[in-house]
Amino acid sequence: MKMIDKKCPKCGSDAPQYSHGMTGKGHKRYRCQECKKTYILEETNYDEKFKNRAIQLYLEGNSGRAVARFFKFGKSTFWSWLREYEAKLPKTEENDVQLIEQDELYTYIKKRESGVSDDDGGAR
């Protein structure tokens, strides 16, 4: 094991930090002897355009896990980007809602319950 002179990013301990294998992408991994946290020293920086594209795919209906798998980064990385994005959104009050649109499925079920026929005059 190789010792390095760095502080733990989680607990800030000055205790010796030892190498602890490699990540799947080949980055050197280290482990804190105090809190047992494993981490890497290299920071992977993604530009804002890349992050926004990943979030856009999520907002278009893909799962967070699928987006992370598609772009080949960790799902926890994606969820942290999403939390940052959400924090930047303007806060809304509950009373700000002016108009509510009913879902088509809800309307269809209510029609079935009330016995209204499916024929709506030919409009489709």
PAKOLBA-190121 format. One record per atom (N, C-alpha, C, CB): residue number from 1; residue in one letter; chain; atom name; z, x negated, y. Coordinates in Angstrom, 1 decimal. Glycine has a CB too. Layout:
PAKOLBA-190121
R;NUM;A;A;CA;Z;X;Y
...
END
This chain:
PAKOLBA-190121
R;1;M;A;N;0.0;-0.8;-1.2
R;1;M;A;CA;0.0;0.0;0.0
R;1;M;A;C;0.0;-0.9;1.2
R;1;M;A;CB;1.2;0.9;0.0
R;2;K;A;N;-0.8;-0.5;2.2
R;2;K;A;CA;-0.9;-1.2;3.5
R;2;K;A;C;-0.1;-0.5;4.5
R;2;K;A;CB;-2.4;-1.4;3.9
R;3;M;A;N;0.7;-1.2;5.3
R;3;M;A;CA;1.6;-0.7;6.3
R;3;M;A;C;0.8;-0.8;7.7
R;3;M;A;CB;3.0;-1.3;6.4
R;4;I;A;N;0.9;0.2;8.5
R;4;I;A;CA;0.3;0.2;9.8
R;4;I;A;C;1.3;0.4;10.9
R;4;I;A;CB;-0.9;1.2;10.0
R;5;D;A;N;1.0;0.0;12.2
R;5;D;A;CA;2.0;0.2;13.3
R;5;D;A;C;1.5;1.4;14.1
R;5;D;A;CB;2.1;-1.1;14.1
R;6;K;A;N;1.7;2.6;13.6
R;6;K;A;CA;1.4;3.8;14.4
R;6;K;A;C;2.5;4.8;14.3
R;6;K;A;CB;0.1;4.4;13.8
R;7;K;A;N;2.5;5.7;15.2
R;7;K;A;CA;3.5;6.8;15.1
R;7;K;A;C;2.9;8.0;14.4
R;7;K;A;CB;4.0;7.2;16.5
R;8;C;A;N;3.8;8.7;13.7
R;8;C;A;CA;3.4;10.0;13.0
R;8;C;A;C;3.0;11.0;14.0
R;8;C;A;CB;4.5;10.5;12.1
R;9;P;A;N;1.8;11.7;13.9
R;9;P;A;CA;1.4;12.7;14.9
R;9;P;A;C;2.3;13.9;14.8
R;9;P;A;CB;0.0;13.1;14.6
R;10;K;A;N;3.0;14.2;13.7
R;10;K;A;CA;3.8;15.4;13.5
R;10;K;A;C;5.2;15.2;14.0
R;10;K;A;CB;3.8;15.8;12.0
R;11;C;A;N;5.9;14.2;13.5
R;11;C;A;CA;7.3;14.0;13.9
R;11;C;A;C;7.5;12.9;14.9
R;11;C;A;CB;8.1;13.7;12.7
R;12;G;A;N;6.5;12.1;15.2
R;12;G;A;CA;6.6;11.0;16.2
R;12;G;A;C;7.4;9.8;15.7
R;12;G;A;CB;7.2;11.5;17.4
R;13;S;A;N;7.7;9.7;14.4
R;13;S;A;CA;8.6;8.7;13.9
R;13;S;A;C;7.9;7.3;14.0
R;13;S;A;CB;8.9;9.0;12.4
R;14;D;A;N;8.8;6.3;14.3
R;14;D;A;CA;8.3;4.9;14.3
R;14;D;A;C;8.4;4.2;13.0
R;14;D;A;CB;9.1;4.1;15.4
R;15;A;A;N;8.9;5.0;12.0
R;15;A;A;CA;9.0;4.4;10.6
R;15;A;A;C;7.7;4.0;10.1
R;15;A;A;CB;9.6;5.5;9.7
R;16;P;A;N;7.7;3.0;9.2
R;16;P;A;CA;6.4;2.5;8.7
R;16;P;A;C;5.5;3.6;8.1
R;16;P;A;CB;6.6;1.4;7.6
R;17;Q;A;N;4.2;3.6;8.5
R;17;Q;A;CA;3.2;4.5;8.0
R;17;Q;A;C;2.4;3.8;7.0
R;17;Q;A;CB;2.4;5.1;9.2
R;18;Y;A;N;2.2;4.3;5.8
R;18;Y;A;CA;1.5;3.7;4.7
R;18;Y;A;C;0.2;4.4;4.4
R;18;Y;A;CB;2.4;3.6;3.5
R;19;S;A;N;-0.8;3.6;4.0
R;19;S;A;CA;-2.1;4.2;3.6
R;19;S;A;C;-1.8;5.1;2.4
R;19;S;A;CB;-3.1;3.1;3.3
R;20;H;A;N;-2.6;6.1;2.3
R;20;H;A;CA;-2.4;7.2;1.3
R;20;H;A;C;-3.7;7.7;0.8
R;20;H;A;CB;-1.5;8.3;1.8
R;21;G;A;N;-4.6;6.8;0.4
R;21;G;A;CA;-5.9;7.2;-0.2
R;21;G;A;C;-7.0;7.4;0.9
R;21;G;A;CB;-5.7;8.4;-1.0
R;22;M;A;N;-8.0;8.2;0.5
R;22;M;A;CA;-9.1;8.5;1.3
R;22;M;A;C;-9.4;10.0;1.3
R;22;M;A;CB;-10.4;7.7;0.9
R;23;T;A;N;-10.0;10.5;2.4
R;23;T;A;CA;-10.4;11.9;2.5
R;23;T;A;C;-11.7;12.0;1.7
R;23;T;A;CB;-10.6;12.4;3.9
R;24;G;A;N;-12.2;13.3;1.6
R;24;G;A;CA;-13.5;13.5;0.9
R;24;G;A;C;-14.6;12.9;1.6
R;24;G;A;CB;-13.7;15.0;0.7
R;25;K;A;N;-14.5;12.7;2.9
R;25;K;A;CA;-15.6;12.2;3.7
R;25;K;A;C;-15.5;10.7;3.9
R;25;K;A;CB;-15.6;12.8;5.1
R;26;G;A;N;-14.5;10.0;3.3
R;26;G;A;CA;-14.3;8.6;3.3
R;26;G;A;C;-13.4;8.0;4.4
R;26;G;A;CB;-15.7;8.0;3.4
R;27;H;A;N;-12.7;8.9;5.1
R;27;H;A;CA;-11.8;8.4;6.1
R;27;H;A;C;-10.5;8.0;5.5
R;27;H;A;CB;-11.5;9.5;7.2
R;28;K;A;N;-9.9;6.9;6.0
R;28;K;A;CA;-8.6;6.5;5.5
R;28;K;A;C;-7.5;7.4;5.8
R;28;K;A;CB;-8.3;5.1;6.0
R;29;R;A;N;-6.7;7.8;4.8
R;29;R;A;CA;-5.6;8.7;5.0
R;29;R;A;C;-4.2;7.9;5.0
R;29;R;A;CB;-5.6;9.8;3.9
R;30;Y;A;N;-3.3;8.4;5.8
R;30;Y;A;CA;-2.0;7.7;5.9
R;30;Y;A;C;-0.9;8.8;5.7
R;30;Y;A;CB;-1.8;7.1;7.3
R;31;R;A;N;0.3;8.3;5.3
R;31;R;A;CA;1.4;9.2;5.1
R;31;R;A;C;2.7;8.7;5.8
R;31;R;A;CB;1.7;9.3;3.5
R;32;C;A;N;3.4;9.6;6.5
R;32;C;A;CA;4.6;9.3;7.1
R;32;C;A;C;5.8;9.3;6.1
R;32;C;A;CB;4.9;10.3;8.3
R;33;Q;A;N;6.6;8.3;6.2
R;33;Q;A;CA;7.7;8.1;5.2
R;33;Q;A;C;8.9;9.1;5.6
R;33;Q;A;CB;8.2;6.7;5.2
R;34;E;A;N;8.9;9.5;6.9
R;34;E;A;CA;10.0;10.4;7.3
R;34;E;A;C;9.7;11.9;6.9
R;34;E;A;CB;10.2;10.3;8.8
R;35;C;A;N;8.6;12.4;7.4
R;35;C;A;CA;8.3;13.9;7.2
R;35;C;A;C;7.3;14.1;6.0
R;35;C;A;CB;7.8;14.5;8.5
R;36;K;A;N;6.8;13.1;5.5
R;36;K;A;CA;5.8;13.2;4.3
R;36;K;A;C;4.5;13.8;4.7
R;36;K;A;CB;6.4;14.0;3.2
R;37;K;A;N;4.2;13.9;6.0
R;37;K;A;CA;2.9;14.4;6.5
R;37;K;A;C;1.8;13.4;6.2
R;37;K;A;CB;3.0;14.8;8.0
R;38;T;A;N;0.6;13.9;5.7
R;38;T;A;CA;-0.5;13.0;5.5
R;38;T;A;C;-1.5;13.3;6.7
R;38;T;A;CB;-1.2;13.2;4.1
R;39;Y;A;N;-2.2;12.3;7.2
R;39;Y;A;CA;-3.0;12.4;8.3
R;39;Y;A;C;-4.1;11.3;8.3
R;39;Y;A;CB;-2.2;12.5;9.7
R;40;I;A;N;-5.1;11.5;9.2
R;40;I;A;CA;-6.1;10.4;9.4
R;40;I;A;C;-6.0;10.0;10.9
R;40;I;A;CB;-7.5;10.9;9.1
R;41;L;A;N;-6.3;8.7;11.1
R;41;L;A;CA;-6.2;8.2;12.5
R;41;L;A;C;-7.5;8.5;13.3
R;41;L;A;CB;-6.0;6.7;12.5
R;42;E;A;N;-8.6;8.6;12.6
R;42;E;A;CA;-9.9;8.9;13.3
R;42;E;A;C;-10.0;10.3;13.7
R;42;E;A;CB;-11.1;8.5;12.4
R;43;E;A;N;-10.3;10.5;15.0
R;43;E;A;CA;-10.4;11.9;15.5
R;43;E;A;C;-11.9;12.3;15.4
R;43;E;A;CB;-9.9;12.0;16.9
R;44;T;A;N;-12.2;13.4;14.8
R;44;T;A;CA;-13.6;13.9;14.7
R;44;T;A;C;-13.8;14.9;15.9
R;44;T;A;CB;-13.8;14.6;13.4
R;45;N;A;N;-14.6;14.5;16.8
R;45;N;A;CA;-14.9;15.3;18.0
R;45;N;A;C;-16.2;16.1;17.8
R;45;N;A;CB;-14.9;14.4;19.3
R;46;Y;A;N;-16.1;17.4;18.0
R;46;Y;A;CA;-17.3;18.2;18.0
R;46;Y;A;C;-17.5;18.7;19.4
R;46;Y;A;CB;-17.1;19.4;17.0
R;47;D;A;N;-18.8;18.8;19.8
R;47;D;A;CA;-19.0;19.2;21.2
R;47;D;A;C;-18.9;20.7;21.3
R;47;D;A;CB;-20.5;18.8;21.6
R;48;E;A;N;-18.7;21.2;22.5
R;48;E;A;CA;-18.5;22.7;22.7
R;48;E;A;C;-19.6;23.5;22.2
R;48;E;A;CB;-18.2;22.9;24.2
R;49;K;A;N;-20.9;23.1;22.3
R;49;K;A;CA;-22.0;23.8;21.9
R;49;K;A;C;-21.9;24.1;20.4
R;49;K;A;CB;-23.3;23.1;22.2
R;50;F;A;N;-21.5;23.0;19.6
R;50;F;A;CA;-21.4;23.2;18.2
R;50;F;A;C;-20.3;24.2;17.8
R;50;F;A;CB;-21.1;21.8;17.6
R;51;K;A;N;-19.2;24.1;18.5
R;51;K;A;CA;-18.0;25.0;18.3
R;51;K;A;C;-18.4;26.4;18.6
R;51;K;A;CB;-16.8;24.6;19.1
R;52;N;A;N;-19.1;26.6;19.7
R;52;N;A;CA;-19.5;28.0;20.1
R;52;N;A;C;-20.5;28.6;19.1
R;52;N;A;CB;-20.2;27.9;21.5
R;53;R;A;N;-21.4;27.7;18.5
R;53;R;A;CA;-22.4;28.2;17.5
R;53;R;A;C;-21.6;28.7;16.3
R;53;R;A;CB;-23.4;27.1;17.2
R;54;A;A;N;-20.6;27.9;15.9
R;54;A;A;CA;-19.8;28.3;14.7
R;54;A;A;C;-19.1;29.6;14.9
R;54;A;A;CB;-18.8;27.2;14.3
R;55;I;A;N;-18.5;29.7;16.1
R;55;I;A;CA;-17.8;31.0;16.5
R;55;I;A;C;-18.7;32.2;16.6
R;55;I;A;CB;-17.0;30.8;17.8
R;56;Q;A;N;-19.9;31.9;17.1
R;56;Q;A;CA;-20.9;33.0;17.2
R;56;Q;A;C;-21.3;33.5;15.8
R;56;Q;A;CB;-22.2;32.5;17.9
R;57;L;A;N;-21.5;32.6;14.8
R;57;L;A;CA;-21.8;33.0;13.5
R;57;L;A;C;-20.6;33.9;12.9
R;57;L;A;CB;-22.0;31.8;12.6
R;58;Y;A;N;-19.4;33.5;13.2
R;58;Y;A;CA;-18.2;34.3;12.8
R;58;Y;A;C;-18.3;35.7;13.4
R;58;Y;A;CB;-16.9;33.5;13.1
R;59;L;A;N;-18.5;35.7;14.7
R;59;L;A;CA;-18.5;37.0;15.4
R;59;L;A;C;-19.7;37.9;14.9
R;59;L;A;CB;-18.6;36.8;16.9
R;60;E;A;N;-20.7;37.3;14.4
R;60;E;A;CA;-21.9;38.1;13.8
R;60;E;A;C;-21.6;38.6;12.5
R;60;E;A;CB;-23.1;37.2;13.9
R;61;G;A;N;-20.4;38.4;11.9
R;61;G;A;CA;-20.1;39.0;10.6
R;61;G;A;C;-19.9;38.0;9.5
R;61;G;A;CB;-21.1;39.9;10.3
R;62;N;A;N;-20.1;36.8;9.6
R;62;N;A;CA;-19.8;35.8;8.5
R;62;N;A;C;-18.3;35.5;8.5
R;62;N;A;CB;-20.6;34.5;8.8
R;63;S;A;N;-17.8;35.2;7.3
R;63;S;A;CA;-16.4;34.9;7.2
R;63;S;A;C;-16.1;33.5;7.7
R;63;S;A;CB;-15.9;35.0;5.7
R;64;G;A;N;-14.9;33.2;8.1
R;64;G;A;CA;-14.6;31.9;8.7
R;64;G;A;C;-14.8;30.8;7.6
R;64;G;A;CB;-13.1;31.9;9.1
R;65;R;A;N;-14.4;31.1;6.4
R;65;R;A;CA;-14.6;30.2;5.3
R;65;R;A;C;-16.1;29.9;5.1
R;65;R;A;CB;-14.0;30.8;4.0
R;66;A;A;N;-17.0;30.9;5.2
R;66;A;A;CA;-18.4;30.7;5.0
R;66;A;A;C;-19.0;29.8;6.1
R;66;A;A;CB;-19.1;32.0;4.9
R;67;V;A;N;-18.5;30.1;7.4
R;67;V;A;CA;-19.0;29.3;8.5
R;67;V;A;C;-18.6;27.8;8.3
R;67;V;A;CB;-18.4;29.8;9.8
R;68;A;A;N;-17.3;27.6;7.9
R;68;A;A;CA;-16.8;26.2;7.7
R;68;A;A;C;-17.6;25.5;6.6
R;68;A;A;CB;-15.3;26.2;7.4
R;69;R;A;N;-17.9;26.3;5.5
R;69;R;A;CA;-18.7;25.7;4.4
R;69;R;A;C;-20.1;25.4;4.8
R;69;R;A;CB;-18.7;26.7;3.2
R;70;F;A;N;-20.7;26.3;5.7
R;70;F;A;CA;-22.1;26.1;6.1
R;70;F;A;C;-22.2;24.8;6.9
R;70;F;A;CB;-22.6;27.3;6.9
R;71;F;A;N;-21.3;24.6;7.9
R;71;F;A;CA;-21.3;23.4;8.8
R;71;F;A;C;-20.6;22.2;8.2
R;71;F;A;CB;-20.7;23.8;10.1
R;72;K;A;N;-20.0;22.3;7.0
R;72;K;A;CA;-19.3;21.2;6.3
R;72;K;A;C;-18.2;20.6;7.1
R;72;K;A;CB;-20.3;20.2;6.0
R;73;F;A;N;-17.2;21.5;7.5
R;73;F;A;CA;-16.0;21.0;8.0
R;73;F;A;C;-14.9;21.9;7.5
R;73;F;A;CB;-16.0;21.0;9.6
R;74;G;A;N;-13.6;21.6;7.7
R;74;G;A;CA;-12.5;22.3;7.1
R;74;G;A;C;-12.3;23.7;7.7
R;74;G;A;CB;-11.3;21.5;7.2
R;75;K;A;N;-11.9;24.6;6.9
R;75;K;A;CA;-11.7;26.0;7.4
R;75;K;A;C;-10.5;26.0;8.4
R;75;K;A;CB;-11.4;26.9;6.2
R;76;S;A;N;-9.5;25.2;8.2
R;76;S;A;CA;-8.4;25.1;9.2
R;76;S;A;C;-8.9;24.6;10.5
R;76;S;A;CB;-7.3;24.2;8.7
R;77;T;A;N;-9.9;23.8;10.5
R;77;T;A;CA;-10.5;23.3;11.8
R;77;T;A;C;-11.1;24.5;12.5
R;77;T;A;CB;-11.5;22.2;11.5
R;78;F;A;N;-11.9;25.3;11.7
R;78;F;A;CA;-12.5;26.5;12.3
R;78;F;A;C;-11.5;27.4;12.9
R;78;F;A;CB;-13.4;27.2;11.3
R;79;W;A;N;-10.4;27.7;12.1
R;79;W;A;CA;-9.4;28.7;12.6
R;79;W;A;C;-8.7;28.2;13.9
R;79;W;A;CB;-8.4;28.9;11.5
R;80;S;A;N;-8.6;26.8;14.0
R;80;S;A;CA;-8.0;26.3;15.3
R;80;S;A;C;-9.0;26.5;16.4
R;80;S;A;CB;-7.6;24.8;15.1
R;81;W;A;N;-10.3;26.3;16.2
R;81;W;A;CA;-11.3;26.6;17.2
R;81;W;A;C;-11.2;28.1;17.7
R;81;W;A;CB;-12.7;26.2;16.8
R;82;L;A;N;-11.1;28.9;16.7
R;82;L;A;CA;-11.0;30.4;17.0
R;82;L;A;C;-9.8;30.7;17.8
R;82;L;A;CB;-11.1;31.2;15.7
R;83;R;A;N;-8.7;30.1;17.5
R;83;R;A;CA;-7.5;30.4;18.3
R;83;R;A;C;-7.6;29.9;19.7
R;83;R;A;CB;-6.2;29.7;17.7
R;84;E;A;N;-8.3;28.7;19.9
R;84;E;A;CA;-8.6;28.2;21.2
R;84;E;A;C;-9.5;29.2;22.0
R;84;E;A;CB;-9.2;26.8;21.2
R;85;Y;A;N;-10.5;29.7;21.3
R;85;Y;A;CA;-11.5;30.6;21.9
R;85;Y;A;C;-10.8;31.9;22.3
R;85;Y;A;CB;-12.6;30.9;20.9
R;86;E;A;N;-9.9;32.4;21.5
R;86;E;A;CA;-9.2;33.6;21.8
R;86;E;A;C;-8.2;33.4;23.0
R;86;E;A;CB;-8.4;34.1;20.6
R;87;A;A;N;-7.6;32.3;23.1
R;87;A;A;CA;-6.7;32.0;24.2
R;87;A;A;C;-7.5;32.0;25.5
R;87;A;A;CB;-6.0;30.6;24.0
R;88;K;A;N;-8.8;31.6;25.5
R;88;K;A;CA;-9.6;31.6;26.8
R;88;K;A;C;-10.0;33.0;27.2
R;88;K;A;CB;-10.8;30.7;26.6
R;89;L;A;N;-10.0;34.0;26.3
R;89;L;A;CA;-10.5;35.3;26.6
R;89;L;A;C;-9.5;36.0;27.6
R;89;L;A;CB;-10.6;36.2;25.4
R;90;P;A;N;-10.1;36.8;28.5
R;90;P;A;CA;-9.2;37.5;29.5
R;90;P;A;C;-8.3;38.5;28.7
R;90;P;A;CB;-10.0;38.2;30.6
R;91;K;A;N;-7.1;38.6;29.2
R;91;K;A;CA;-6.1;39.5;28.5
R;91;K;A;C;-6.5;40.9;29.0
R;91;K;A;CB;-4.7;39.1;28.9
R;92;T;A;N;-6.4;41.9;28.1
R;92;T;A;CA;-6.6;43.3;28.5
R;92;T;A;C;-5.4;44.1;28.2
R;92;T;A;CB;-7.8;43.9;27.6
R;93;E;A;N;-5.2;45.1;29.0
R;93;E;A;CA;-4.1;46.0;28.8
R;93;E;A;C;-4.5;47.1;27.9
R;93;E;A;CB;-3.6;46.6;30.2
R;94;E;A;N;-3.5;47.8;27.3
R;94;E;A;CA;-3.8;48.9;26.3
R;94;E;A;C;-4.4;50.0;27.1
R;94;E;A;CB;-2.6;49.3;25.6
R;95;N;A;N;-4.2;50.2;28.3
R;95;N;A;CA;-4.7;51.4;29.1
R;95;N;A;C;-6.1;51.1;29.6
R;95;N;A;CB;-3.7;51.6;30.3
R;96;D;A;N;-6.7;50.0;29.4
R;96;D;A;CA;-8.0;49.6;29.9
R;96;D;A;C;-9.1;50.4;29.1
R;96;D;A;CB;-8.2;48.2;29.8
R;97;V;A;N;-8.8;51.0;28.0
R;97;V;A;CA;-9.8;51.6;27.2
R;97;V;A;C;-10.2;52.9;27.9
R;97;V;A;CB;-9.3;51.9;25.7
R;98;Q;A;N;-11.5;53.1;28.2
R;98;Q;A;CA;-12.0;54.3;28.9
R;98;Q;A;C;-12.8;55.2;27.9
R;98;Q;A;CB;-12.9;53.9;30.0
R;99;L;A;N;-13.5;54.6;26.9
R;99;L;A;CA;-14.3;55.4;26.1
R;99;L;A;C;-14.2;54.9;24.6
R;99;L;A;CB;-15.8;55.3;26.5
R;100;I;A;N;-14.1;55.9;23.7
R;100;I;A;CA;-14.0;55.5;22.3
R;100;I;A;C;-15.1;56.2;21.6
R;100;I;A;CB;-12.6;56.0;21.7
R;101;E;A;N;-15.8;55.4;20.8
R;101;E;A;CA;-17.0;55.9;20.1
R;101;E;A;C;-16.6;56.0;18.6
R;101;E;A;CB;-18.2;54.9;20.2
R;102;Q;A;N;-16.8;57.2;18.0
R;102;Q;A;CA;-16.5;57.4;16.6
R;102;Q;A;C;-17.5;56.7;15.7
R;102;Q;A;CB;-16.4;58.9;16.3
R;103;D;A;N;-17.0;56.3;14.6
R;103;D;A;CA;-17.8;55.7;13.6
R;103;D;A;C;-18.6;56.8;12.9
R;103;D;A;CB;-16.9;55.0;12.6
R;104;E;A;N;-19.8;56.4;12.5
R;104;E;A;CA;-20.7;57.3;11.8
R;104;E;A;C;-20.2;57.8;10.5
R;104;E;A;CB;-22.1;56.7;11.6
R;105;L;A;N;-19.5;56.9;9.8
R;105;L;A;CA;-18.9;57.3;8.5
R;105;L;A;C;-17.9;58.3;8.6
R;105;L;A;CB;-18.4;56.0;7.8
R;106;Y;A;N;-17.0;58.2;9.7
R;106;Y;A;CA;-16.0;59.2;9.9
R;106;Y;A;C;-16.6;60.5;10.2
R;106;Y;A;CB;-15.1;58.7;11.1
R;107;T;A;N;-17.7;60.6;11.0
R;107;T;A;CA;-18.3;61.8;11.4
R;107;T;A;C;-19.0;62.4;10.1
R;107;T;A;CB;-19.4;61.6;12.4
R;108;Y;A;N;-19.6;61.6;9.3
R;108;Y;A;CA;-20.2;62.1;8.0
R;108;Y;A;C;-19.1;62.7;7.1
R;108;Y;A;CB;-20.9;60.9;7.3
R;109;I;A;N;-18.0;62.1;7.0
R;109;I;A;CA;-16.9;62.6;6.1
R;109;I;A;C;-16.4;63.9;6.7
R;109;I;A;CB;-15.8;61.6;6.0
R;110;K;A;N;-16.2;64.0;8.0
R;110;K;A;CA;-15.7;65.2;8.6
R;110;K;A;C;-16.7;66.4;8.4
R;110;K;A;CB;-15.5;65.0;10.1
R;111;K;A;N;-18.0;66.1;8.4
R;111;K;A;CA;-19.1;67.1;8.2
R;111;K;A;C;-18.9;67.6;6.8
R;111;K;A;CB;-20.5;66.5;8.4
R;112;R;A;N;-18.7;66.7;5.8
R;112;R;A;CA;-18.6;67.1;4.4
R;112;R;A;C;-17.4;68.0;4.2
R;112;R;A;CB;-18.5;65.8;3.5
R;113;E;A;N;-16.3;67.6;4.9
R;113;E;A;CA;-15.1;68.4;4.7
R;113;E;A;C;-15.2;69.8;5.3
R;113;E;A;CB;-13.9;67.7;5.3
R;114;S;A;N;-16.0;69.9;6.4
R;114;S;A;CA;-16.1;71.2;7.0
R;114;S;A;C;-17.2;72.1;6.4
R;114;S;A;CB;-16.3;71.0;8.5
R;115;G;A;N;-18.0;71.5;5.6
R;115;G;A;CA;-19.1;72.3;4.9
R;115;G;A;C;-20.4;72.4;5.7
R;115;G;A;CB;-18.6;73.6;4.6
R;116;V;A;N;-20.5;71.6;6.8
R;116;V;A;CA;-21.7;71.6;7.6
R;116;V;A;C;-22.8;70.9;6.8
R;116;V;A;CB;-21.5;70.9;9.0
R;117;S;A;N;-24.1;71.5;6.9
R;117;S;A;CA;-25.2;71.0;6.1
R;117;S;A;C;-25.7;69.7;6.7
R;117;S;A;CB;-26.3;72.0;6.0
R;118;D;A;N;-26.4;68.9;5.8
R;118;D;A;CA;-26.9;67.6;6.2
R;118;D;A;C;-28.1;67.7;7.2
R;118;D;A;CB;-27.3;66.8;5.0
R;119;D;A;N;-28.7;68.9;7.2
R;119;D;A;CA;-29.9;69.1;8.0
R;119;D;A;C;-29.4;69.2;9.5
R;119;D;A;CB;-30.6;70.4;7.6
R;120;D;A;N;-29.8;68.2;10.2
R;120;D;A;CA;-29.5;68.1;11.7
R;120;D;A;C;-30.7;68.4;12.6
R;120;D;A;CB;-28.8;66.8;12.0
R;121;G;A;N;-31.6;69.2;12.1
R;121;G;A;CA;-32.7;69.6;12.9
R;121;G;A;C;-33.9;68.6;12.8
R;121;G;A;CB;-32.3;69.7;14.3
R;122;G;A;N;-33.9;67.7;11.9
R;122;G;A;CA;-35.0;66.8;11.7
R;122;G;A;C;-34.8;65.5;12.5
R;122;G;A;CB;-36.2;67.4;12.2
R;123;A;A;N;-33.7;65.3;13.3
R;123;A;A;CA;-33.5;64.1;14.0
R;123;A;A;C;-33.0;63.0;13.1
R;123;A;A;CB;-32.5;64.4;15.2
R;124;R;A;N;-33.6;61.9;13.1
R;124;R;A;CA;-33.2;60.8;12.2
R;124;R;A;C;-33.3;59.5;13.0
R;124;R;A;CB;-34.0;60.7;10.9
END
